[in-house]
Amino acid sequence: MDKRLLDVVIIGGGPGGLSTALVLGRSRRTVALIDDGKPRNAVTHLSHGFLTRDGVKPFELRSIAREQLKPYKTISLYDDYVETVQYEESHFKTITRNGDIFLSRKVMVATGLKEELPPIPGLDEIYGTSVFPCPYCDGWEHRDQPLAVIGNGEKLLNYTKMIHHWSKDLVVCTNGPASITQQEKQELTHHHIRLVESPIRELMSRGGQLNQIIFQSGETIKRSVGFLLDTGAKQATMIPQQLGIKLDELGSFETKGHGTTNVKGLFIIGDAAKRFTGLIGAASEGYAAGVVLNHELVEEDWNSFL
Ligand SMILES: Cc1cc2nc3c(=O)[nH]c(=O)nc-3n(C[C@H](O)[C@H](O)[C@H](O)COP(=O)(O)OP(=O)(O)OC[C@H]3O[C@@H](n4cnc5c(N)ncnc54)[C@H](O)[C@@H]3O)c2cc1C
C-alpha cells in the first residue's frame, strides 16, 4: 500500500487519462495512473484524425505519450486493473487486482468502453480491419469503395446518409426485417441504395479483409468494407457506479461540465462519459478536466487554514 495521500489517481491510460496525467504532472501533482492496456481501438491497425498523428498505430500513440510523461517525476504509471474505489472520510481508496491500494484526494475515471459485437458469424475476425464503427475514423481510406452498412432501427437512415457521403456504392443490410418507415425505404431507393433484409449468414473474409456477405436467402454480395451502426459498446468498468454515479439512457456515466460529477472529487472523461469522443476528443477532455481538477486542489489548499 502506498501510504502517501496522492493528489490524483487516474484510472485508464488511453488518450483521456494520459492527457490528464500530462497536465497534472506539469501542475506538480502527485499522480498514479493505472491502466490495464486494453484500449477500445486496439483491434485497428491505424488510427486517424488526431492532429499531427493521422495514421498512427493505436499503441504507438500511447507509448509516445507515456514516454513524454517521464520527465514529470511526480507521475507513476502502473500496469494493473482497478477493482474498486471507495470514498473514505475525506479521500478515495483505490484497490487493484494486484492488491495495491492507493489513497488520493481526487479520482479521474477514463476507462472507456468495450464492444459487445452483434452475433454475426465472421464479424469478430474483421471488426477494426474491414468493418468499422465510425466514418470519420476510417471513411477516407475506403471512399468510393463497395461498402455495406450493417444495422437497423431508428438511427439507420442518418447513419446511412453519413456513409453514403463517403461512397455511393452502398448496400444496407438490416440482418432481418428492416424497422424503418416506408418513407425511409423510399429515400434509400431514391439514392440507389439497395436494402437487404435477409439475415446475414456470414461475413466472408481473407486476412482481415471482407470480401463478401452471404445471406440466409442464399444471395451473396461482394463488399470490401462494412460500417456497423450498433457495436454494442458497454462501459469497460462500473467503478463510477460503486460511487453512486448513474448511467444515462445511452449508457454513458452522467457527468457535468469538464468531467465533474455529482460526487465531489470524482471526474469522468472520454468514451465513458460521451460514448465516442474519438482520440483527440478524449485527449481534449482529459486536458480540460485536468485543469479544472488542479484548480479545485489549488482552492482547497489555499483555503485549508479556514
Ligand atoms: C474499431 C475502432 C476504431 C477506432 N478508430 C478511431 C480512429 O481512427 N480515430 C479516433 O479518433 N478514434 C477512433 N476510435 C475511437 C477511440 O478508440 C475512442 O474514442 C478513444 O479511445 C477513447 O479514449 P478513452 O481514453 O476514453 O478510452 P480508451 O482509449 O478506450 O482507454 C481506456 C483505457 O482504460 C483501461 N481500463 C479500463 N478499465 C480499467 C480498469 N478498471 N483498471 C485499469 N484500466 C482500465 C483500458 O484498458 C484502456 O487502456 C475507434 C474506436 C473503435 C472501436
The ligand as a Gaussian input file, in Angstrom:
#p B3LYP/6-31G(d) Opt

LIG

0 1
 C      -12.659000      -0.078000     -34.131000
 C      -12.440000       1.321000     -33.635000
 C      -11.676000       2.201000     -34.369000
 C      -11.460000       3.493000     -33.922000
 N      -10.694000       4.323000     -34.681000
 C      -10.502000       5.580000     -34.263000
 C       -9.735000       6.496000     -35.061000
 O       -9.216000       6.135000     -36.122000
 N       -9.614000       7.770000     -34.622000
 C      -10.189000       8.205000     -33.455000
 O      -10.046000       9.375000     -33.105000
 N      -10.912000       7.357000     -32.678000
 C      -11.083000       6.066000     -33.050000
 N      -11.818000       5.222000     -32.281000
 C      -12.420000       5.728000     -31.043000
 C      -11.378000       5.774000     -29.921000
 O      -10.769000       4.500000     -29.757000
 C      -12.021000       6.193000     -28.604000
 O      -12.918000       7.271000     -28.791000
 C      -10.911000       6.611000     -27.611000
 O      -10.010000       5.533000     -27.464000
 C      -11.496000       6.994000     -26.262000
 O      -10.431000       7.252000     -25.389000
 P      -10.570000       6.953000     -23.818000
 O       -9.315000       7.468000     -23.214000
 O      -11.873000       7.448000     -23.318000
 O      -10.658000       5.349000     -23.694000
 P       -9.678000       4.189000     -24.222000
 O       -8.766000       4.656000     -25.275000
 O      -10.552000       3.025000     -24.524000
 O       -8.780000       3.860000     -22.948000
 C       -9.353000       3.316000     -21.780000
 C       -8.244000       2.597000     -21.031000
 O       -8.713000       2.282000     -19.712000
 C       -8.279000       0.970000     -19.399000
 N       -9.165000       0.439000     -18.348000
 C      -10.486000       0.156000     -18.423000
 N      -10.941000      -0.270000     -17.227000
 C       -9.872000      -0.267000     -16.399000
 C       -9.699000      -0.598000     -15.023000
 N      -10.732000      -0.986000     -14.254000
 N       -8.457000      -0.512000     -14.489000
 C       -7.400000      -0.088000     -15.243000
 N       -7.513000       0.261000     -16.545000
 C       -8.737000       0.175000     -17.106000
 C       -8.368000       0.210000     -20.719000
 O       -7.566000      -0.953000     -20.697000
 C       -7.845000       1.273000     -21.683000
 O       -6.442000       1.212000     -21.801000
 C      -12.044000       3.923000     -32.704000
 C      -12.815000       3.037000     -31.944000
 C      -13.010000       1.758000     -32.400000
 C      -13.854000       0.818000     -31.577000

